[in-house]
Amino acid sequence: MKKVVIFMGFVIFASANPSYEIPPSDTTTAYVEVISDELMQECIKIYNEAKWLEQDLNSEFVNQYSSYEVDKYNQKVRKYSQMIEWFNLNCANKQSKSACKAANKLNEKNGLPLQNCN
């Protein structure tokens, strides 16, 4: 059974027992923009909800002769695109304050430069 969730204006179709994953990230020595822990939590939610919606879209059979089914599918595709766009704008290549502080603590211990976590 699917659960419908409205999140930040997005209608999301989630599985009954979702398991959240951390979005993939790269390791870098360059400056990384820092966002609040609260925003990072929203980023993780959107990342996972988009992933689940993508899985739903990939497994969905659409009767291409039914304008209703095609319209409904296209609506989900637009929703998915909006979620990915929001994630890329607000979350991609960014780290949370707590992650920044943890990295600074390790860097300080090793005599490496620190990053501003504000």
KAPEPE-V13274 format. One record per helix or strand. SS is the DSSP state (H for helix, E for strand). FROM is the first residue (numbers start at 1). LEN is the number of residues. If there is no record, write none. Layout:
SS,FROM,LEN  SS,FROM,LEN
This chain:
E,2,6  E,10,6  E,33,3  H,37,23  H,67,24  E,94,3  H,97,13
